[in-house]
Amino acid sequence: MSPPTDAHPGAHPDAPGRPDLLTALLDAAREHGTRPALTGPDGRTLTHAELRRAVLATAAGLRSAGLADGDRVLFSVRPGPSAVVLALGIIAAGGTVVFADPGVAPEVFAARFALAAPRWAAAESLLYAASSRLGRPLARRRGLLLPDYGALGLRHIRAGRRLPGVPRGALSARALAAGAATGGEPAPRPDQEALVVFTSGTTAAPKAVLHTRGSLGAGLAGCPHLLRLGEHATVHTDQLMIGVPALVAGAHWTMPPHGLAPAVDPARFAAGLAGATHAFCVPADLPRVLAAVADGSVRMPSSLRHLVLGGAPVPPGLLRRAAEVLPDVEALVVYGMTEIVPAAIATGRQKLAHTGSGDLLGEPVPGVRARVADDGELHLSGPNLCRGYLGEPPLTEVATGDLARLEDDGRLVLEGRRKDMIIRGRTNIYPGLYEPALAALPGVREAALVGVPGADGDERVVLVVTPGPAPPPGGRAALRAAVRSALPGVVDAAALPDDVRVLDHVPVAGRGRKPDRAALRALLTEGHAEGHARGRRREHVEEQETA
């Protein structure tokens, strides 16, 4: 396991070994000055010097307007240069950014609002307009149940031009950024609250992760080295946890158009990569991009050197296909969670060279400590661990919910999710232990093991596969037969599936586009019921014909 490091970029002489995200970013901006720092979806570019000045001006304007240390700001602004400047300006002013999704159910929003107890809100003018008394009927007709931001009883910051529905007295984000950068740089404060992200929890008990300037600094300090970032890199992503390390490294961060997933339009995605050395992609989006490149309809720029993948496991078959289609591009697979980012990073080559069971995650990044509990669950700790959850005691480590093992050489291997465990008879089956090997079978692109309720009350284990780019001759029936014959070589006898199904795709869910096992289970259960009903109807017809 990698030992904790003692120094990080952004560490202050008065606080050795205690990194500070804001200090690291402002130091890098001062150093790299006129180099391009951030290009938004509209093509507008800020240099590092312009970014630094806009952040300090925003902080000065907010403090002058009354934002106090510890004030939490409900933040609903889409990714873009103005959003990055505003978020960093809030933190520089002593406030805390609370990422808020206005599209969640009203009762969920109310519970999250009560837990975060914000004093300010920062939102796009369009959101204020759509959630106002005049705009809400139209939003409802489009299926949106938005909270009335203007009636939350908060101080307001608007991003964008003033529209009807924006509260009177709302500050303009653009005017703040264009103001005077008075007061100088904020002092290093690693313990300052910086970011709140809601992850899960019931309506009655929402769960919110709280990061400090120090935990974010520690997590992102090592990323430039691990992700092969330097001042000449150009990183294309809308992910804060990839873009901010690029800024710290003095690199150029470019953003795709809002809402453009690579799988939606591979050609536009590739066009946006012009000049990029790094691109981020969730694994579920990658197959369509690779297919478009393979058939010649899309060409990746020659500048692209690294493809950063994260948010979900990456099947070996997908990595192998990426290596075939993009031989000059190195895959970098990030493992982490909201509570501790990143935890481990492995290259595609390292993962494909892994011959044992499970999914290789690589060595924990410097500073991160890994512990595997007696029940096999992975626990993580380190300087990049969040302070904890709002309203709960501080964390000393986080239980990941993942089952893993620690190899003798210090590398982590993922074996599955605890909640995905299938119980058949007296056997506990962990899908993640077998799915990487199943996805690597010839002709297979994706593989998922799912427990489906059986007629006897026990769980039936169903293996779902999707066809790869080179399925065997004979179509789905041949692929199903080939997979069945190969199963004894890759799955323990006690975990052999009861059935194999071939589908066009595996349902995914969430921002990370992870396999949606609940949806897959429902799909398989419905299909089983329909098949059973068809069988009964056929039997009834045969009985009538015999009579």
Secondary structure, 3 states (H helix, E strand, C coil): CCCCCCCCCCCECCECCCCCHHHHHHHHHHHHCCCEEEECCCCCEEEHHHHHHHHHHHHHHHHHHCCCCCCEEEEECCCCHHHHHHHHHHHHCCCEEEECCCCCCHHHHHHHHHHHCCCEEEEEHHHHHHHCCCCHHHHHHCCCCCCCHHHCCCEEEEECCCCCCCCCCCEEHHHHHCCCCCCCCCCCCCCCEEEEEEEEECCCCEEEEEEEHHHHHHHHHCHHHHCCCCCCCEEECCCHHHHHHHHHCCCEEECCCCCCCCCCCHHHHHHHCCCCCEEEECHHHHHHHHHHHHCCCCCCCCCCCEEEECCCCCCHHHHHHHHHHCCCCEEEEEEEECCEEEEEEEEHHHHHHCCCCCEEEECECCCCEEEECCCCEEEEECCCECCEECCCCECCCEEEEEEEEECCCCCEEEEEEHHHCEEECCEEECHHHHHHHHHCCCCEEEEEEEEEECCCCCEEEEEEEEECCCCCCCHHHHHHHHHHHHHHHCCCHHHCCCEEEECCCCCEECCCCEECHHHHHHHHHHHHHHHHHHHHHHHHHHHHHHC
